[in-house]
Amino acid sequence: MPKSENIRKVKYFRKFRLFLRFLVLSILLWIFITLTGKFSYWTTVRLEINQNLKDRFLQEQPAEKVIVRVKTSGFNLIYLYFFPKKMTLQTSDFNAGNNFQFYYLPNRNLPNIQKQWKDPTIEVFQKDSIFIALGKMKSQKIAVKSRVKINLESGYGLKDPIELIPDSIWVSGPEKYLNPIQSVQTQIVEHKAIQSDFQWQVNLDLNQEVYRYLKFSDSIVQVKGTVSKFTEIKITLPIYINTKVSNQKVELFPKTAVLYYQVSFENQKKISPSDFEISVTIPQVNGSKLTMLIPQLTQKPDFIKNYRIEPSSVNYLIYE
């Protein structure tokens, strides 16, 4: 290759490198000039709520971010991208709305918010309102409802109602979530062929979404019951009329009824026919079309179970 051609190539590459340097410097200068200018930009701001009220507290976690349009230099925009600004509000800054809802209007309070920052300049908030839930913290006793299903062996029964220990628990937390709760239920559990006394532990069903805001004094309760062998007794009783009809007589057909009831062997000897009473009520409305009366067991010992009356209805006749 001739020497003159080599010299031309060297000069060409020198000029090309010089051009690249000039181009890079121009781009850097353009970027620098651009970033020193002012821009309007939507950015995310961290929101912090300080509780400074003595009688009201946050009922739930408030929003952690708000979107705001700011005006600042390009350099500062880059900084904001990696290190978002923080805006602090006090619970006393909020106005009361409906129920537990409180609101703050940031666009009407731009001067106060701007005092928290020297730069950037706030132009407008994307949403005109910031909402929080404020209320009291409460504790109260809530009843426990059993969902334990017990299937007794044939011929067995419960001497007394099933007992829950405890039958109520303390629940505490924000009143927004506590007020609507009337009871707490156990988990659904089923036991079959029971023929002896029992005492089981059962968990409370605390999986509802609202319960994550609350604290419970207990998460487990005891289910207790006394089981006894039962027998069925049959007795015939007169039917009484418990409503007087002036100047008239009432005749029932039939005048007696058969009562079937179950009772534990331990209590069987404590019962006599005089402990029971079956009665009917005569309608007092003139022109009543009722021709049948329903016998009711109006007196009985507390410890009998699963009774029935035959016949289930009786005829009557009123005459002078």
C-alpha positions, 0 to 999 in steps of 0.5 A: 500500500502506498505511503500517501494512502496510509497518510490519508487514512490516518487523517480520516480517522483523526477527523472522525474521532474529532467529530465523535468527541464533538457529537458527544460533547454536544449531546452532553451539553444539550442534556445538561441544558435540558435538565436545568430547565423547569418541567411539570411532571406527575410523581408519587409522594409518600403519605404519612398520617400522624395521630394527634387526636385523643379520642379518635384513632385510625380505624384502618391503614390509610393510603400510603401514596398520593399522585401530584403534579410538580414543577421542578428541574430535570435534575430534581425529577431524577432525584424524585424518581429514586427518592420520592418526597414525603407529605405529612398530615395530622389526623386533626387536619381532616374534616368529618364526613359520613360515619367514620369517614374523614376527608382532607382537600389537598388542592385547597391547602397547597400553601400549607403542604408546600411549606413541607418542601422547598422544592419541587413546587406543587401544582395540583393533586391528582385526586381532590380528596384524601380519605381516612377512617377515624373512630374510637377503640373499643372492647366489649363482650361478644356471645359465642355461637356453637356450630358443633353438630352432635348426633346421639346414639338411638335411645340417648339424649342430652340431660341439659343444653350444651354448655359453651365455656366461655359462652362469650369472649372479649373483642377489642379494636376499631369501633367501625369493625367491632360495632356490627358484630353480634356474635362469634361462631365456632368452626363447624364440627360434627360428632356421631353416635354419642352415648356418653358425656363429652367435653371437646375443644373447638376453634372459633371461626376467625377467618372473616376479613373484618376480623383481621382488624380485631383482637380476641381474648380467646380463639378456642372454647370448650363444648360440654354436655351430659348424656343419659340414656332416655326412655319414651313414656306414654300417658293419657291426659284430659284436655282442659279448656283455658278460655271461658265462653260466656253463657255457653258450654263447650264440648270437645271430641275427643276429651283426652289426648295421649302424650308421648315424651322422652325422659332419662332413667334418672328422672323417670321416677320424679314424674307423675301425670299431675306434672302435665297439662294439655289445654286448648284455646277457644276462639272468642271472635264471633263468626270464627270458621275454626272447627278444629283446636290444637292441643298444647302442652301448657305444663311440663317438667323442664327435663323431659325431651321430644314430646308429641301429642296425639291426636294433633287436633280436636273438634269442638262444639259450642252450645247454650 
